[in-house]
Amino acid sequence: MGKISLDLIRKLKVETGAPVIRVKKVLEEVGGGEKKAFEILQKEGFERAATKQGRETSQGLVETYVHHSGKIVSVVELFCETDFVARNELFKNLAHDLALQVASMGAKDANDLIGQEFIRDPNKKVGDLVKEVIAKTGENVRIGRIYRVELGK
């Protein structure tokens, strides 16, 4: 195995939210294989996310999305533990993606939404997106109320 590049370590850190030292160690364990390292780090992140589920979420934001036709609007309430994370771009992007998902696919409630395939990447479930943000921020994140209004319906 050759030397592991800093660019690869940095890339996996950003994609998984894992600490640099852990990324380097996993890359060394798998002989520098990026795909295998990503799978291991993502699995560890999801396991960490599961331990955070019971924590209180009293901060967050409300995101809206209006379809370009102007005939569909969605509103998503997204919660986290601290105001610091609520202002984080990662959290804001998740809220936007969820509002886009609701406008495009509809959902009765948060549980229905979590089980849907993500419209931008059908290989992922919406629940996986939430788990990724939990793993990267280290805070519990949960979807609150969701609404979708379509003109005439």
N, C-alpha and C positions, 0 to 999 in steps of 0.2 A: 504494500500500500504506500502511495506517495504522500506527500504533505497535503494536509487539508487546507484549502484556500480560505482566507478570511471572508471573501465574497460569498462563498457557500454557507459559512457559519452565519453571517449576517442575514442572508436570504432566509434561511430556515428559522432564525430567531424571529424575524418579522412575520413570517407565515404562521408560526406556531405559538409565539409568545413565550417560549421556553427561555430560561436563562442561557447566556452564552456558554458558560461552562458545561451545562447539561447538553447543549447542542453539540459541542466539540466532542464530548465523551461518547455520545451516541454515534456520531459519525465515525469515530475511531473503532467502536465496537462492530459496526457494520461494514468496515473497510472502505469508508468514503461514499457509500451508496446513498445518493440523495433521496430517492423514492422511499427506500426502506427506512431511512432515518426520519423522514417526514411522517411516515405511518406510525412509527414508535412514539415520536414526540406528540403527535396529534392524539393518539390513544391516551397518553399520560395526561395531556391537557383536559381531555374529556373526563377522565377519572377525577382530576382535581376539581373540575366544574361540578361534578356530582356531589362533592362534599360541601359545596357552598349553597345548595338549594334551600336549606332551611333558614338562611340568614335574612333578616328584615330588609326590605327594599322600600325606602320612603322617599327617595329622590328619583329624578328622571326627567322625561320630557314628553311632549305631545307633538307628533309629527303629522303633517297633512300632505296629501298628494292630490293634485288635480290633473286628470288625464288631458292630453293635448287637445282633445275634442271639446273639452269644457263640459262634458256630459256625465262624467264620473268623478267622484271625489272620495277619498278615504282618509280616515283618522285613526292613528294608532297611539295608544298610551304605552310607553316603555319605561320600566322602573329599573333602578339600580340602587346601590347602597349609599353612595356619596355624590355630592354635587360635583366633585372633581371629575368623576367618571362621566357624569351626565354631560359635561362640557367637552369631553374627549371626542376627537374626530371619529374614532372607531365606533363609539357608541352612537354618535349622530348618523353615521353611515348605515349602521344596522337599522336604526329607526326609519330612515328614508327607504331602505330596501324593503322593510316590512310594510310600509305604507304603499309602496309600488306593488308589492305582492297582493295586498288586500284589494287594491283597485283593479288589478288584472285578473285575479283568480277568485276573489271573494272568499269569505270564511265566516262561519257562524259565530265563532268565538276563538279565544287564544289556543285552546287545545286543537281545534280544527286546523288553525293556521300552522301550528308547529308540525303537524303531520304531512303538510303539503310538500311537493317537490318545489325547490326554489326555481323561479322562472328564469333566472340568469345562469343557472347551472343545475340542470336536471339530475346530476349525479349526487346532489346534496339535498337534504331535507331542510326546511326552515329551522327546525329544532337544532340542526347541526350548526347553523349560522350563529344562533344564540349561544350554544356551547363554546364555539370558537371565541366569541367576545368575552365570555366568562373566563375562559382559560387565559386570554391575553390580558384582561384587566385585573383579574384576581378578585372580582366582586360578583355577587349574585346578580343576575339580570333576569327579569321576567316581563312577559307581555301582559298588559292590563286589558282594558276595553278596546274593542276595535269596531269601527263603523264603516260602512260603504253605502254611498248614496248614488243612485243612477237616475238620471232625468227620466221622469215618467214611470218609474217602477217603484 
